[in-house]
């Protein structure tokens, strides 16, 4: 497998411009713009010696609800990986054009906490192109290491609508699991997508404003799925421990501004987390996020 190493984070604005090109008439079919189809790219993207900027960490904690500690929040290494993930998706060897992909599921395994002062390396690759009843799925797999030790990994499952479709080869971890509803209420402001985009680099237009979201078929801007996963974990941070796995499924988008409910429920050896819309007229709200935390 070919490996490309970056000595600094890829700039995301040029990557978003490249991501938009395949959607343009005529331009989208040109060599160097049109994406391949039907195969997983034989490519790994890597950054080494990543350090943590404390001001950035504080800004991330502020928007996601994490307290400042001596170790990184479980979702924070995704910040270091995001530019590499974007760079892989805009590569024409990737089987789908990035615009229109849906982040459907996300799994993080924290093998041990990463210290705020530690240097770590990150690698990103694509795996497991497969059927979904309404299209196709592919995983972006990210691994964080300190020396030879794997300390953190993430699997982002992306969905592309259309094509022949078919049954999934194995059931999703949270199939038929209902999101727990709780008494906590979170008021999410209209600028949440812009605030999270500023710290994450994820400035997809669907998150930034009502006008830009409407151009992609949404009535108004939506919250990032990774923000909802981070905010749910921040709410139970004292219950997570040092080693755990969290499987998350993003169901209905969270339209901003809004008020959502957050709840938890014991689930055997695990803990279920849920973000739902506020109930209306004695009817349960829409499910936005369901996640399960399990411990090693």
Secondary structure, DSSP 4 states (H G I P E B T S, - for coil): -EEEEESSPPPHHHHHHHHHHTTSTTGGGSTTTSPP-SS---EEEEEEEE---HHHHHHHHHHHTPPP-SB--TTTHHHHHHHHHHHHHHSTTSSS-STT-EEEEEEEEESSPPBTT--EEEEEEEEEEEEETTEEEEEEEEEEEETTEEEEEEEEEEEEE-SS----SS--TTTTPPPP--SEEEEEPTTHHHHHHHHH----GGGT-HHHHHTTT-SS-B--HHHHHHHHHHHTGGGT-SSEEEEEEE-S--BSSEEEEEEEEEETTEEEEEEEEPPBTTBPPPEEEEEEEEE-
